[in-house]
Amino acid sequence: MNVLQICSKMPFPPYDGGSIAMNSITQGLIAQGHTVKVFAISTFKHPINVAELDKQYRLKTNFESVFIDTSVKPVAAFINLFTNDSYNIARFYSPNFEKRLIEILKKQKFDIIQLESLFVSPYVEAIRKYSTAKIILRAHNVEYVIWERLAKNTANPIKKWYLQLLAKRLKAYEINMLNKYDAIASITEVDRLQFQKDGCKLPIMNVPFGIELMNIQIDTNVQEFPGVFHLGSMDWIPNAEGIKWILEKVWLKVLEKKPDLKLYLAGRNMPQWLLEYKMKNVIIVGEVDNSKLFINSKSIMLVPLFSGGGMRVKIIEGMAYGKTIISTSIGAEGIVCEHGENIMIANDENAFADAIVVCANNKVLSDSLSANARKLIETKYDNNIICEQLSNFYKGLLK
């Protein structure tokens, strides 16, 4: 098959959950013997310098990108209030990107065009006009659910109203688009069921995030136990929301019972307030040069999410590295895991603090959780198996 993968942001090098998820599909389909061309949006937030990209990646994917300024602009956001359009989606449309896409479609024939997220759906009309390829939405989330949850968790009434408006318009767009593709590859079973509930009549396959286990090198010799950590992009609102909750509601409760325990916070785009934050045994690491080395060096991973959706790639990655994961139910949503077996689930401040303390005090329990988590990844989230299933799904659509 000849596949065109249209990405809403930088897919390589894979440095955050979204780019890791996109790249895993790229590499998995190539490993299945298919030709994959990657065409991506470059932004201020996720810039792409093609000349600096890995040469082998460029050759394998025939990589191209077009810059779009997707940043939130106050004037444009204000004007958008007087329309019925989704501002979340409008920011990703560019005539220049569409022009280059049409040139690609005129020059090359594709069997499958995979849209990485709802945000590149504005180009469906052009694809239909210039290509006979099957269009598949690779849904990383049910996008409107994220914004509904953000609105629900916001106390400021003006901000809550605005987030509710964004969620309402995004929901209308997302549902309107549901039957305009040829199929959907949802990242979780929860999302698949939601799409069907919202009226989707298309073939939908649950295609979870998969990981290349051969690329995971576990080194327990450098591991600090108990070393508690969080790793995630801090310009993603659900991450910032969760870490604020940990610092304000949870960590002092932990220190009451485990006064020497350390919490390491790492990730891209740390806000200034967090870089300047001072609290006992809280180490603000900031962006790390090598996330794999950082994950290897700690033992207990926190995923305190109360909004967001889809599937947390970092949990799958952490499990593959044999980490003990403590998460909220929303954080672990879409992952076939079991509380007390391969993960600890806690949804309020007392339960979350207790889970941290229990795992930090009981290495036997922590080791059991981490070993079972690794087994889960080996049986359910091997990228080679997942991409073979996706390949067969695509072949079936083409018959």
Stockholm file with secondary structure:
# STOCKHOLM 1.0

chainA/1-399         MNVLQICSKMPFPPYDGGSIAMNSITQGLIAQGHTVKVFAISTFKHPINVAELDKQYRLKTNFESVFIDTSVKPVAAFINLFTNDSYNIARFYSPNFEKRLIEILKKQKFDIIQLESLFVSPYVEAIRKYSTAKIILRAHNVEYVIWERLAKNTANPIKKWYLQLLAKRLKAYEINMLNKYDAIASITEVDRLQFQKDGCKLPIMNVPFGIELMNIQIDTNVQEFPGVFHLGSMDWIPNAEGIKWILEKVWLKVLEKKPDLKLYLAGRNMPQWLLEYKMKNVIIVGEVDNSKLFINSKSIMLVPLFSGGGMRVKIIEGMAYGKTIISTSIGAEGIVCEHGENIMIANDENAFADAIVVCANNKVLSDSLSANARKLIETKYDNNIICEQLSNFYKGLLK
#=GR chainA/1-399 SS CEEEEEESSCCSSCCSHHHHHHHHHHHHHHHTTCEEEEEEEECSSSCCCGGGSCHHHHHHHTCEEEECCCCCCHHHHHHHTTSSSCHHHHTTCCHHHHHHHHHHHHHCCCSEEEEESGGGGGGHHHHHHHCCSEEEEEESSCHHHHHHHHHHTCCCHHHHHHHHHHHHHHHHHHHHHTTSSSEEEESSHHHHHHHHHTTCCSCEEECCCCBCGGGCCCCGGGCCTTEEEEECCTTSHHHHHHHHHIIIIIHHHHHHHCTTCEEEEECSSCCHHHHTCCCTTEEEEESCSCHHHHHHHCSEEEECCSSCCSCCHHHHHHHHTTCEEEECTTTTTTSCCCBTTTBEECCSHHHHHHHHHHHHHCHHHHHHHHHHHHHHHHHHCBHHHHHHHHHHHHHHHHC
#=GC SS_cons         CEEEEEESSCCSSCCSHHHHHHHHHHHHHHHTTCEEEEEEEECSSSCCCGGGSCHHHHHHHTCEEEECCCCCCHHHHHHHTTSSSCHHHHTTCCHHHHHHHHHHHHHCCCSEEEEESGGGGGGHHHHHHHCCSEEEEEESSCHHHHHHHHHHTCCCHHHHHHHHHHHHHHHHHHHHHTTSSSEEEESSHHHHHHHHHTTCCSCEEECCCCBCGGGCCCCGGGCCTTEEEEECCTTSHHHHHHHHHIIIIIHHHHHHHCTTCEEEEECSSCCHHHHTCCCTTEEEEESCSCHHHHHHHCSEEEECCSSCCSCCHHHHHHHHTTCEEEECTTTTTTSCCCBTTTBEECCSHHHHHHHHHHHHHCHHHHHHHHHHHHHHHHHHCBHHHHHHHHHHHHHHHHC
//
